[in-house]
């Protein structure tokens, strides 16, 4: 059984069709790149998979379940925007996650605070955007999840920080787990992917293994530009 399976999925916002009858599936145990320009429907697809969007047609399964307590217990989700309360300190966020998720490794989280150079008692309100993103990444990667869903984790950071984030992801996800990583910054991340899904204009434009792409003599970035040359913006 596929870990992720989407079957004839459509989603509209009013008259704007964001996802148009898409279907695909992925086996577990790999790093999957969800690729497309801004506005291509990546975040809507992710929010459906993790259960934040309910009003759609078709089906989206994780481990054979549509969003329910089973999927929520096995999925670690990093949203595109900061979601932690301003008043929280790093220690408060860690304790909150430890109370909320049975698979959260609190000892690892405190150790990673030091690695990330995040002051334990600094409030989120007083942190830079980069510090906030490091904290959110730390919280997600300290869960012992089966599936990590990361929505644009590299979007607002500089190239040096991107390398740090990728290194953190690669070193901290459990063996055999799956990562679904959404991005439009292909060059920085293509080295970590096993498979890619490119979506645009509401459709799946390409689904392929990285091995297949490389055997064709192209990089993922070259193929991305080829696929999207007519549709960099789809809004």
KOLGUVO-464785 format. One record per residue: residue in one letter; residue number from 1; x negated, y, z negated of N, C-alpha, C in turn. Coordinates in pm, whole numbers. Atoms other than C-alpha are relative to their C-alpha. Example, Ala and Ser with C-alpha at 12.3 -4.5 7.8 and 13.67 -1.06 7.14 Angstrom:
2
a,1,-89,-119,0,-1230,-450,-780,-90,120,0
s,2,82,-119,6,-1367,-106,-714,77,109,-73
END
This chain:
235
x,1,-84,-120,0,0,0,0,-88,125,0
x,2,74,-126,-7,-125,348,89,16,78,-130
x,3,-11,-84,120,-203,581,-201,85,123,29
x,4,-78,-117,-41,-61,883,-15,75,-36,128
x,5,-79,28,-120,225,838,232,107,107,17
x,6,-98,-104,-34,429,1112,397,80,-49,119
x,7,-87,59,-101,730,1010,605,106,101,46
x,8,-97,-92,-61,918,1251,836,33,118,-94
x,9,-14,-108,97,860,1542,598,16,134,70
x,10,-21,-135,-51,998,1888,678,27,95,-116
x,11,-23,-102,102,1001,2208,474,15,136,67
x,12,-24,-134,-52,1146,2551,556,13,99,-114
x,13,-29,-113,88,1150,2887,382,94,91,80
x,14,-96,-72,-82,1470,3039,518,-3,-55,142
x,15,6,44,-140,1439,3028,896,-141,-40,44
x,16,140,29,-34,1062,2974,883,-33,-145,-31
x,17,33,141,15,972,2608,940,-150,-15,-23
x,18,142,11,37,642,2537,762,-55,-138,30
x,19,38,138,-29,625,2157,793,112,-61,85
x,20,-98,41,-100,797,2001,1092,-9,-150,29
x,21,-14,145,-24,874,1627,1064,-137,-69,8
x,22,135,59,-2,520,1520,971,-3,-134,-72
x,23,20,132,60,413,1165,887,-148,-36,5
x,24,138,50,5,77,1022,779,-17,-81,-127
x,25,30,74,123,-79,793,519,-152,-13,-15
x,26,142,19,31,-417,746,348,-14,-107,-107
x,27,37,95,105,-565,458,154,-76,75,-109
x,28,71,-61,112,-717,535,-185,-150,-20,7
x,29,144,19,12,-1082,557,-284,-83,82,95
x,30,76,-82,-94,-1188,832,-44,21,148,-28
x,31,-12,-146,9,-1238,1208,-15,60,48,132
x,32,-78,-39,-117,-982,1357,223,1,152,11
x,33,-7,-143,-26,-1010,1703,376,134,35,63
x,34,-124,-53,-56,-675,1879,428,-34,136,60
x,35,60,-113,-69,-775,2135,690,102,74,85
x,36,-85,-83,-83,-600,2424,857,-22,145,-36
x,37,15,-142,30,-606,2803,885,99,45,-106
x,38,-94,-53,98,-434,3019,625,140,7,62
x,39,-136,-2,-48,-58,2987,658,43,-123,76
x,40,-30,119,-80,-67,2642,814,89,-101,-72
x,41,-86,90,75,138,2473,539,-71,-91,-97
x,42,77,87,90,-142,2315,333,53,5,-143
x,43,-45,-14,139,-23,2455,1,141,-53,-18
x,44,-136,55,10,341,2368,69,-4,-153,-6
x,45,13,146,1,241,2009,146,-51,-48,-136
x,46,56,38,130,34,1990,-173,105,13,-110
x,47,-101,-21,105,315,2133,-387,111,-103,7
x,48,-97,109,-13,554,1873,-247,-58,-128,-60
x,49,63,122,49,309,1592,-323,-7,-4,-153
x,50,15,-2,147,257,1705,-685,131,28,-72
x,51,-131,-13,62,628,1768,-744,44,141,-36
x,52,-38,-138,31,639,2149,-760,105,54,96
x,53,-104,-36,-95,860,2181,-452,92,-121,16
x,54,-98,109,-6,1180,1974,-451,91,7,123
x,55,-97,-18,-108,1383,2118,-162,-67,-18,136
x,56,59,35,-129,1255,1940,148,77,-120,53
x,57,-59,122,-55,1369,1666,381,-111,-98,33
x,58,101,104,-19,1190,1336,434,-51,-50,-133
x,59,54,63,121,968,1161,182,-149,25,-12
x,60,142,-14,30,630,1212,14,-30,-89,-120
x,61,27,100,103,493,920,-188,-146,6,-45
x,62,131,26,56,195,883,-419,10,-130,-77
x,63,-2,132,63,124,523,-521,140,-62,5
x,64,-133,57,-20,467,427,-385,113,72,-69
x,65,-103,-75,73,654,686,-595,11,141,58
x,66,-16,-144,-19,803,1021,-505,-24,64,-137
x,67,45,-67,122,707,1285,-765,88,-37,-121
x,68,-70,45,121,801,1147,-1108,-104,-11,-112
x,69,99,12,108,636,1081,-1448,-119,-88,35
x,70,110,89,-41,428,799,-1291,-104,78,80
x,71,96,-74,-83,271,1028,-1030,-65,113,-79
x,72,56,-111,77,226,1318,-1273,-108,-48,-95
x,73,100,55,93,30,1091,-1508,-129,-38,70
x,74,119,47,-70,-213,984,-1236,-64,105,90
x,75,49,-106,-89,-262,1313,-1046,-53,117,-81
x,76,58,-121,57,-495,1595,-1153,4,108,109
x,77,-29,-102,-101,-395,1915,-971,-68,132,-34
x,78,62,-132,13,-601,2230,-921,68,95,98
x,79,-71,-91,-91,-376,2506,-781,-92,108,54
x,80,79,-105,-65,-496,2788,-560,-18,120,-92
x,81,3,-120,85,-418,3055,-820,-14,-38,-148
x,82,17,21,144,-506,3088,-1189,136,-17,-67
x,83,-128,28,66,-230,2945,-1408,-9,6,-152
x,84,16,-1,146,-373,2966,-1761,39,136,-57
x,85,-44,-124,65,-236,3226,-2004,-120,88,-34
x,86,109,-96,23,-448,3542,-2045,-58,-8,-141
x,87,45,-2,139,-464,3506,-2423,-88,-120,-35
x,88,75,121,32,-620,3160,-2409,-151,23,6
x,89,145,11,-8,-986,3103,-2484,-33,-136,62
x,90,39,130,-56,-1183,2817,-2332,39,-114,-92
x,91,-33,106,96,-1136,2615,-2650,150,-26,-4
x,92,-146,18,1,-759,2676,-2642,44,-80,123
x,93,-36,71,-123,-738,2557,-2281,-37,-148,-10
x,94,43,139,16,-934,2242,-2364,93,-76,-94
x,95,-91,65,95,-716,2162,-2666,138,-21,61
x,96,-131,10,-68,-403,2227,-2458,1,-120,94
x,97,9,112,-94,-514,1981,-2189,-11,-133,-75
x,98,17,123,78,-618,1724,-2452,133,-45,-59
x,99,-133,34,53,-268,1740,-2604,95,-47,109
x,100,-97,21,-107,-92,1726,-2269,-29,-125,82
x,101,37,111,-89,-287,1457,-2079,-76,-107,-78
x,102,62,110,72,-372,1117,-2226,-136,-37,56
x,103,126,39,-65,-657,1072,-1975,-106,110,-7
x,104,95,-112,7,-834,1399,-2068,-114,-33,-95
x,105,120,29,77,-1192,1361,-2194,-49,130,-66
x,106,29,-125,71,-1229,1635,-2456,-150,17,-25
x,107,144,-9,26,-1591,1555,-2543,-75,43,127
x,108,61,-37,-128,-1688,1579,-2176,27,147,32
x,109,-37,-139,-29,-1504,1911,-2146,-88,98,-79
x,110,84,-90,81,-1698,2070,-2434,-145,-3,50
x,111,136,10,-55,-2022,1942,-2285,-11,82,129
x,112,2,-73,-126,-1931,2090,-1946,11,152,-21
x,113,-1,-144,31,-1858,2429,-2107,-141,55,-3
x,114,140,-42,10,-2229,2451,-2183,-66,-4,138
x,115,56,12,-135,-2325,2330,-1834,45,116,88
x,116,-58,-108,-81,-2095,2591,-1678,-33,139,-55
x,117,34,-127,67,-2228,2861,-1917,126,83,-25
x,118,-125,-68,36,-1876,2945,-2034,8,12,-152
x,119,-9,-17,146,-1853,3098,-2385,130,-61,-53
x,120,-119,72,48,-1610,2875,-2583,113,90,-46
x,121,-105,-84,59,-1426,3164,-2748,29,127,80
x,122,-33,-113,-86,-1409,3409,-2458,142,-17,55
x,123,-137,9,-52,-1052,3489,-2352,-1,-2,152
x,124,-12,8,-145,-943,3413,-1999,18,139,61
x,125,-25,-136,-50,-828,3774,-1960,-129,76,23
x,126,127,-74,-10,-1187,3896,-2007,-101,-67,94
x,127,91,71,-89,-1340,3644,-1763,6,55,141
x,128,-1,-30,-143,-1443,3714,-1407,80,-108,73
x,129,-74,98,-80,-1254,3535,-1130,-80,-130,14
x,130,85,118,-14,-1549,3301,-1082,-2,-84,-127
x,131,-2,72,127,-1553,3210,-1453,133,-72,-20
x,132,-131,63,12,-1180,3142,-1449,9,-124,89
x,133,-5,114,-91,-1220,2914,-1148,-86,-116,-51
x,134,83,104,60,-1503,2726,-1320,75,-72,-112
x,135,-74,60,111,-1283,2671,-1627,111,-91,52
x,136,-108,82,-55,-991,2544,-1421,-53,-129,63
x,137,61,118,-60,-1219,2309,-1229,-45,-97,-109
x,138,43,82,114,-1368,2182,-1556,118,-78,-57
x,139,-117,64,60,-1022,2107,-1695,52,-114,87
x,140,-50,102,-92,-915,1914,-1386,-96,-119,7
x,141,97,108,-21,-1238,1715,-1347,-31,-76,-130
x,142,17,74,125,-1235,1611,-1715,117,-95,-25
x,143,-103,104,6,-924,1404,-1651,-51,-125,72
x,144,35,127,-63,-970,1038,-1567,115,-41,92
x,145,-116,15,-86,-720,1060,-1281,-27,-98,114
x,146,12,86,-118,-650,831,-988,-8,84,127
x,147,-2,-91,-115,-591,1124,-749,-24,142,-47
x,148,28,-142,27,-740,1475,-762,46,79,122
x,149,-53,-84,-108,-552,1734,-556,-50,142,-25
x,150,69,-128,19,-759,2051,-513,38,94,113
x,151,-51,-93,-101,-600,2347,-334,-95,120,10
x,152,93,-110,-28,-865,2582,-188,-92,31,-119
x,153,87,-28,114,-1116,2543,-474,-120,89,35
x,154,116,-78,-42,-1379,2731,-268,37,137,55
x,155,-48,-117,-73,-1165,3017,-141,-58,133,-42
x,156,39,-133,44,-1277,3307,-358,-140,11,-57
x,157,134,0,61,-1638,3224,-442,-108,9,107
x,158,111,-18,-94,-1976,3292,-283,-64,-135,33
x,159,58,128,-44,-2182,3023,-103,-73,-77,-109
x,160,72,70,107,-2399,2948,-408,98,-67,-96
x,161,-102,57,89,-2090,2894,-622,70,-117,66
x,162,-63,112,-71,-1938,2672,-352,-82,-127,-17
x,163,88,116,16,-2240,2441,-372,12,-57,-141
x,164,-14,42,139,-2205,2429,-751,132,-74,-20
x,165,-132,61,15,-1832,2348,-729,3,-138,65
x,166,3,130,-68,-1886,2071,-474,-81,-103,-78
x,167,84,89,80,-2163,1923,-687,77,-49,-123
x,168,-79,35,118,-1932,1929,-990,106,-104,36
x,169,-104,94,-44,-1655,1753,-799,-59,-137,27
x,170,59,127,-39,-1886,1485,-661,-53,-78,-121
x,171,60,66,116,-2050,1411,-998,103,-44,-104
x,172,-92,20,111,-1735,1405,-1209,128,-74,32
x,173,-120,80,-24,-1463,1216,-1026,-33,-147,-21
x,174,29,140,32,-1435,854,-1144,-16,-85,126
x,175,19,92,-112,-1550,574,-916,134,-63,39
x,176,-124,58,-49,-1264,452,-699,116,96,6
x,177,-107,-99,-8,-1058,768,-740,2,65,138
x,178,-20,-65,-128,-931,974,-448,6,151,-20
x,179,-8,-146,4,-973,1346,-377,66,48,129
x,180,-60,-71,-113,-745,1548,-150,-35,147,-19
x,181,53,-136,15,-918,1883,-95,44,85,118
x,182,-47,-92,-103,-752,2166,96,-100,114,16
x,183,92,-111,-24,-977,2424,262,8,46,145
x,184,22,-47,-138,-1033,2641,567,-148,31,20
x,185,145,-23,-7,-1409,2666,492,-67,-134,30
x,186,40,135,-38,-1528,2364,687,-149,-24,-20
x,187,145,21,-3,-1905,2415,707,-52,-44,-137
x,188,52,25,134,-1957,2409,330,33,-139,-52
x,189,-50,122,65,-1764,2089,262,3,-124,89
x,190,-21,115,-87,-1768,1864,567,-89,-119,-36
x,191,92,110,35,-2060,1661,427,62,-95,-102
x,192,-53,86,106,-1842,1521,145,121,-82,45
x,193,-125,64,-39,-1537,1407,346,-20,-139,58
x,194,-10,130,-67,-1450,1051,443,103,3,113
x,195,-106,-13,-100,-1133,1145,635,48,144,1
x,196,-56,-135,-8,-966,1465,755,140,-5,59
x,197,-134,-22,-55,-610,1576,824,9,147,35
x,198,-13,-139,-44,-567,1893,1030,145,29,31
x,199,-139,-38,-25,-229,2064,1021,7,145,45
x,200,-21,-135,-52,-106,2373,1206,131,7,75
x,201,-133,-18,-61,220,2514,1339,98,-106,-47
x,202,-93,94,59,396,2273,1107,-21,-145,38
x,203,22,134,-51,251,1964,1275,-135,-56,-44
x,204,129,65,15,-24,1709,1214,-69,5,136
x,205,71,-14,-126,-275,1802,1484,-110,-104,17
x,206,103,103,-9,-538,1544,1399,-15,-71,-134
x,207,33,82,118,-596,1260,1151,-108,-97,45
x,208,111,83,-45,-930,1085,1174,-97,-25,-115
x,209,109,23,93,-1213,930,977,-119,83,46
x,210,119,-78,-34,-1534,1129,961,-95,-83,85
x,211,82,89,-83,-1713,827,1105,40,10,147
x,212,-49,-12,-138,-1494,849,1417,-41,133,62
x,213,35,-134,-51,-1560,1222,1451,-149,6,34
x,214,145,-5,-24,-1936,1182,1420,-41,-87,117
x,215,30,87,-114,-1939,895,1667,36,65,133
x,216,-36,-74,-122,-1777,1134,1918,-105,107,33
x,217,107,-96,-24,-2088,1353,1884,31,141,-45
x,218,-37,-132,48,-1913,1644,1713,-2,5,-151
x,219,-17,-20,143,-1911,1791,1366,147,29,-27
x,220,-139,-33,36,-1587,1847,1175,30,145,33
x,221,-22,-142,-29,-1633,2222,1213,21,22,149
x,222,-18,-14,-146,-1670,2192,1592,138,-50,42
x,223,-131,54,-34,-1359,1976,1612,112,90,-52
x,224,-97,-93,59,-1169,2215,1383,21,120,93
x,225,-11,-116,-90,-1248,2509,1614,68,-39,132
x,226,-61,48,-124,-1147,2302,1915,151,-18,-18
x,227,-142,27,24,-814,2196,1762,79,129,-22
x,228,-73,-120,39,-725,2541,1632,-33,123,86
x,229,41,-116,-80,-864,2762,1909,120,86,45
x,230,-120,-72,-44,-509,2857,2007,87,43,-118
x,231,-94,-20,112,-365,2883,1655,-70,27,-132
x,232,68,-32,126,-592,3040,1393,100,51,-103
x,233,-106,-45,89,-288,3212,1243,131,-58,48
x,234,-125,64,-40,46,3035,1241,121,65,-66
x,235,-114,-68,62,260,3270,1033,74,84,104
END
